[in-house]
């Protein structure tokens, strides 16, 4: 059983440390994008906290580049755009715990090994661990991962009506969101505007600098 546990931990570690050849993310899209040809001229809209944020401005350049790939055109100063586009992002720390000799987070086909509660097996049966002592050593292995999230909102400039809301999330072992942003942005806008109300898994080839 310990061998099985070690194998599961190793498999999870390889998945989260970049041994995969594709970058996987979940993309949710909600939009009311016009079916006719849409003017894609835009300005980028910043929140007050983003105005003097060098990190945000760095990602803003990456957003401009990806919008250009999708046919969006940033307007010249003084012109009136059709759209305004805003971006927000965040990283959350989480942790998966494998508590031996058996832990239900080792494998579950429905939850995909995403249990947050700590359960252990003892001579007294299965149950939640609330600091109780059990005879014999308990082996603990923890795999830490980070949830990186990106949200892009596109609104009509004149009416302020929201036309598209795109949310992307991925779980990676690297806590730094900077190398994730090109993948998150490309995933978000791939096939724009996409199917309304859909949530899909997007796989992108991992670049050499990501491995």
N, C-alpha and C positions, 0 to 999 in steps of 0.2 A: 504493500500500500504506500509506503514511503517513496518507493521508486516511481509509482504512478503520480504521486504528488509532485515530485521533483520534475518529472516530465512535463506536467501541466504548467508549473511555474516557468520552466525554461521556454515552453512554447509561447506563453504570454509575454515573457521578456523579449523574445525575438520579434514578436509582432509590434511591440511598442518602441523598440530601439532602432527601428529603421532598417531591419533586415529585409523587409518586404520590398518588392520592385515597383509597387504602385502606391500612390498617396490616396487614402480613402477618406471621404467626408460625406456627411448627410446634408442635403440641400432641400429646404422647404421654400416653396414659391406661392405667393398669393398676389394676383394682379387683376387689374381691369384695363389691360393694354388695348388701345384701339385696333380694330382689325384692319383698318385702312393704313396707308403709309403715314408714319408718324415722324414729325420733325424732331430730330434727336439733338438739337442744340441744347446746351446745358450750362449751368454754373454749379460749382460745388458749395454746398451750404455747411458751415461749421457751427457747432455748438459753442457757447461762450468759453467753456473750459478747453476747447480745442484750438482756439485762436492763437495762443502762445505756446503750443505744445510741439516741440521739434519732432517727436516720435510720430505724432499724428500726421504732420506735414510730409514726413518721409513716406508713410503709407499712402498718403494722398497722391503722390506722384505715381505710385504703382497702380492706384485706382484709375488715374487718368490714362495710363498706358493700356490697361485692360478695356476701359470704355472705348478707346480708340479702335481696338480690335473689333469691337461690336458695332462700329459705325456711329458712335456718339461723337459730337463735335463741340468742344468747349468754345464759348463765344468770345469774341474780342471785347475789350473794355468799352463800355458805353452802349453795347448792343443789348437787345432784349431776348433772353433765351426762351425756349419752349418748356424746359424742364429745370428742376433743381434736384440735386442728388446729395444725400447725406450718408455718412458711414459711421458705425460704431463697432467696437471690438472689445473683447475681454478674455481673460484666462482664469480658470478656476482650478485650484489644486484639489485632487481627490486621491484616494488610496484604496487599492484592493488588498485584502488580507487573506492569506491562506494559512489556516491554523490546523496543524496536524493532530492526529494521524489521518483525519479526513475532514474536509470542509465542503459544504454545499456549493461554495463559489467555484470549486474546481471545474465543474461542468454543469450547465443547465441550458437546454436547447431553447428555452423561451427567453430567459433573461440574459443569455449570452455572457455569463460569468460576471454579472454586474451587481451581485449582492452587496449591500452595505452593512448589514447586521453581522455580528460575529457569533457564529455557532460552533460548538465543539461536540465531539463525541466522547463520552465517558462511560464507565461501567453502569452509570445510572441512566443512560440513554442520551438522546439528543436534546438540546435545549439552548436558550440564549445564555451567553457568558456574562455574568454580572459580578466578576471578581471572586467567584467561588474557587476553592482549591480542589483539585482532583489529583488522585494518586498517579505518580509516574510523570515523566517529562513531557512537555508539549512543545513540538517543533513549530516555529512560526516563520513564515516567509511572506514578505510584503512586496508587492509590485506597485510602484507609484506612477501615476500618469496625470496628465494635464488636459483639461478640456478647453480648447481654443474655439472661440465663437466670433463670428462676423455677421453684421447686419447691414444691408444696403437698402435705403428707401429712396424711391423715385417719385416725385410729385410734379403736378402741373404748376408751372411758375405763376400763371395769372390767377387761377382759382384756388390754388393750394390743395387741390384734390390729390390724394395719394393714388398713384397708378400702379406701383409695384412695391412689394416688400419681400426681400430675399434674405433668408437666414441660413448660415452655414455653420456646422460644428464638426470638430474632429478631435480624437483622443490621441495624444502623442506623449512620448516619454520626455521630450525636450520642453522645459518650461518657458523657453524664449519664443514669443509669438512672431518675432521678426522673420525667421525663415519660413514660417507657415503662411504668411500673408500672400505671397504670389500664388500659392496653391488655393488658398481660400477665395481669393478674388477671381481666379480663373474658373474655379468650380461654381461660384455664385452666378457668373454671367455666361456660363457655357450653355448654348442653345437658347439664349434669351429670346422671348420672355419665358418660355417653357409652359408646361401645363399648369393652369390655375389650380391651386389647392393640392398640389402634388408634393410628396417628399421622396426623394430618390437618393441612392448612393452613387456618388461620382468617383471614379477611379482615374487618376492622372499618373503618367510616368514620373518616377522620382528622378530629379536631376542629380548629377554627380555631387554637387555641393551639399546635397541633403543627406547623402549616405554616410 
